[in-house]
Amino acid sequence: MTISKWILLCALAAALALPFTRPVVAADFADVLDTPAAPSELAAKGLLTGLASTGERLVAVGQHGHILYSDDTGQHWQQAQVPVSSDLVAVHFPSAQQGWAVGHDGVVLHSTDAGQTWSRQLDGRQVGPLLLEYYQNQLARQPDSPDLQARVVDAQRMIEEGADKPFLDVWFESDRVGYIVGAFNLIFRTDDGGGHWTPWLDRTDNPTALNLYAVRPIGDDLFIVGEQGLVMKLNRESGRFNATPTPYNGTFFGITGKSGAALVFGLRGNVYRSVDGGASWNKIDLGLALSITASAVTADGRIILVSQAGHVLVSADDGANFQLQPHTAQAPVAAAQISAVGSLVLAGTRGLRQLPLE
């Protein structure tokens, strides 16, 4: 299995911190799922891996359960109240007040006040039993199904292994309907704002349970991307994510674009573009061999890609060509977001920073 963007960035963060590390004395064990995120004056300078906009407010999530929000387009940040200290990976707000964040230990958090306070909706201790109950009920209706038999066994194993499976992305189409995806083909859908989560593991063309790294819409289409060139598109009639073959068999970290032009991006600068709803994909040459780990789209329709090292590339022709912006490679980047004033806000191993866009 290919390493995830999170592991890649954690490794870089550890390397950067090496000169400053010192031995620590082991303390009594405290489960991160039961430990609220600790307030820290340095939270905005730590490892942050997800960014979202509520409209005027920006929200960032990252290591140790840290969630921060800014009401001045990213110039200053305040720390939110979070009930866990698990590492968080992604965040999304479908409306100004309602937002969701996901991360390690199977954590799903919900905010009803634009990211200022958060409550837990789901964690890894519940994921295994939820899967087991769901697929046992399905198996009772179809007792001869090998697929459902295997899913019951997998759910039992997940319970035995504990709360160690991360969710890696979240996207909501409204305050009610949303999806969370993660390691080993983990995917759930909710129709009631996270009150209940329905497993969709049997609704993906992912027989080897590859990691799912991102779920995002492009126009009216909803895509999931993952390992080994995996790209899937939701067939809304069947309620199934169908695989759309790509020419690349490496990891895709994300998907971006606009109606009529979808781009998937990943390891070693690999970017592929589709203008026919994912039926075919063509390689885009960036002239950069570094992994692409973040993206954004400006209000005027420019598509932004950001490399693992912090290079910013901009396309003004729907992703057909990209131009490298000068003097942008400052630190590893995991997420990007356009602020209300049009600046580019980046999150990564050295926290949060702003860049003007030419």
Secondary structure, 3 states (H helix, E strand, C coil): CCCCHHHHHHHHHHHHHHHHCCCCCCCCCCCHHHCCCCCCCCHHHCCEEEEEECCCCEEEEEHHHCEEEECCCCCCCEECECCCCCCEEEEECCCCCCEEEEEHHHCEEEECCCCCECEEEECHHHHHHHHHHHHHHHHHHCCCCHHHHHHHHHHHHHHHHCCCCCEEEEEECCCCCEEEEEHHHCEEEECCCCCCCEECHHHECCCCCCCEEEEEEECCEEEEEECCCCEEEEECCCCEEEECCCCCCCCEEEEEEECCEEEEEEHHHCEEEECCCCCCCEEECCCCCCCEEEEEECCCCCEEEEECCCCEEEECCCCCCCEECCCCCCCCEEEEEECCCCCEEEEECCEEEEECCC
